[in-house]
Amino acid sequence: MEETFKTVYQGAEAEIVEKKSRFIATVRPVHSEEEALEFVAEMKKKYWNASHNCFAFVAGKEPEIQRFSDDGEPQGTAGKPILDVLLGERFHDTAIVVTRYFGGTLLGTGGLVRAYQGAARAGVQASTVLEKRKGRPLLLTADYNDYGKLQYLLGQKGIPVMKTEFTDRVFLEVMVPLEEAENLKEALTEATSGKAELEEGEDCLYVEVEGRILTE
């Protein structure tokens, strides 16, 4: 699995017009095939009078679930191009339905591919997108004399602090991007002359939302 990938925090809708055909892309975060198919069914009900409701979605950590449908468009001109947008931009747990209202002019195979991809990209651009990363929690225990050094080092490297406790010593819980974990441990040990205690948690996926760290 990639060290970083994208996910939709808040979906959106966007529309493009090609030769009088309307292409409406609706984007939504999903976490299972069932949830994605419910979303597709919802869009087909909402746009019941449309010419086509084509879709693609990806779900799972790899993402191991990948589905798409041309919904009556020529094979390979709609669902797969939408899926290619999701995979090309490294999206996980995301579904896109592109609804088409036919405008009376045939677009041809290449024109359909461009239109469906263009609509999918517009929908993604209108959505609130977050970057998820593989990370490792670290629990740091240090004396008050070393607290300032830890603050400086963590701030310099952009490492988010999830929790801070002050007792007879200082306890910091931080989230470290997986690829930086070993280097950070060495830097923290050096900065405190080995006095800071480090305890590693289990690797996980995390995202920073409005200053908060969310893990899964």
Secondary structure, 3 states (H helix, E strand, C coil): CCCEEEEEEECCEEEEEECCEEEEEEEEECCCHHHHHHHHHHHHHHCCCCCEEEEEEEECCCCCEEEEECCCCCCCCCHHHHHHHHHHCCECCEEEEEEEECCCCCCHHHHHHHHHHHHHHHHHHHCEEEEEEEEEEEEEEECHHHHHHHHHHHHHHCCCEEEEEECCCEEEEEEEEHHHHHHHHHHHHHHCCCCCEEEECCCEEEEEECCEEEEC
